[in-house]
């Protein structure tokens, strides 16, 4: 994907910034890790951006299907607003 010009966004609790504050560049590929383990370090190093989902309270992460829905919805909404 990198060779094809995609920007790789990793969604991980170790992310440097919130998913809603990062600049979006197209085309986009989104990588999410397995529940409990996150994204493997080797894959994480290939990401252009590593973002997290800000959490409140005692819960530190969401399951991967919920995290995917949150990020896909927001990225799509923001990209539609850029056009």
C-alpha positions as CSV (number, residue, x, y, z in Angstrom):
1,X,0.0,0.0,0.0
2,X,2.8,2.4,0.8
3,X,4.3,1.9,-2.7
4,X,0.8,2.6,-4.2
5,X,0.8,6.0,-2.4
6,X,-1.5,5.2,0.6
7,X,-1.2,7.0,3.9
8,X,-1.3,4.4,6.7
9,X,-3.2,5.3,9.9
10,X,-2.8,2.9,12.8
11,X,-5.4,3.0,15.5
12,X,-3.8,2.0,18.8
13,X,-4.1,3.1,22.5
14,X,-0.4,4.0,22.2
15,X,-1.2,6.7,19.6
16,X,0.4,10.1,19.7
17,X,-2.8,12.0,19.1
18,X,-6.5,11.5,19.0
19,X,-8.1,10.2,15.8
20,X,-10.2,13.3,15.5
21,X,-7.3,15.7,15.5
22,X,-4.9,14.2,12.9
23,X,-4.7,15.5,9.4
24,X,-6.3,13.2,6.8
25,X,-4.5,12.5,3.5
26,X,-5.9,10.4,0.8
27,X,-5.8,7.6,-0.2
28,X,-6.1,6.1,3.3
29,X,-5.5,2.6,4.8
30,X,-6.5,2.1,8.4
31,X,-4.8,-0.6,10.5
32,X,-6.3,-1.9,13.8
33,X,-4.8,-4.5,16.0
34,X,-6.2,-7.5,17.7
35,X,-8.2,-7.1,20.9
36,X,-5.9,-7.3,23.9
37,X,-2.7,-7.1,21.8
38,X,-3.0,-4.0,19.7
39,X,-1.0,-3.5,16.5
40,X,2.2,-5.5,16.3
41,X,5.3,-3.3,16.7
42,X,6.6,-4.2,13.2
43,X,3.3,-3.1,11.6
44,X,3.2,0.0,13.9
45,X,6.5,1.2,12.5
46,X,5.1,1.2,9.0
47,X,2.2,3.6,9.9
48,X,2.5,7.2,8.9
49,X,0.2,8.2,11.8
50,X,-0.7,6.3,15.0
51,X,-3.8,7.6,16.6
52,X,-5.9,6.7,19.6
53,X,-9.5,7.0,20.7
54,X,-9.7,9.2,23.7
55,X,-11.3,7.3,26.6
56,X,-13.0,8.5,29.8
57,X,-13.2,6.7,33.1
58,X,-11.7,3.3,33.9
59,X,-12.1,1.8,30.4
60,X,-8.8,1.9,28.5
61,X,-9.9,0.6,25.2
62,X,-12.8,-0.5,23.0
63,X,-13.2,-3.8,21.2
64,X,-11.9,-3.7,17.7
65,X,-15.3,-3.6,15.9
66,X,-16.5,-0.6,18.0
67,X,-13.1,1.2,17.5
68,X,-13.4,0.5,13.7
69,X,-16.9,2.0,13.6
70,X,-15.9,5.1,15.5
71,X,-12.9,5.9,13.3
72,X,-14.4,5.0,10.0
73,X,-17.5,7.2,10.7
74,X,-15.4,10.2,11.6
75,X,-12.8,9.8,8.9
76,X,-15.5,9.5,6.2
77,X,-17.4,12.5,7.6
78,X,-14.3,14.6,7.6
79,X,-13.2,13.6,4.1
80,X,-16.6,14.4,2.7
81,X,-16.3,17.9,4.2
82,X,-13.0,18.4,2.5
83,X,-14.5,18.0,-1.0
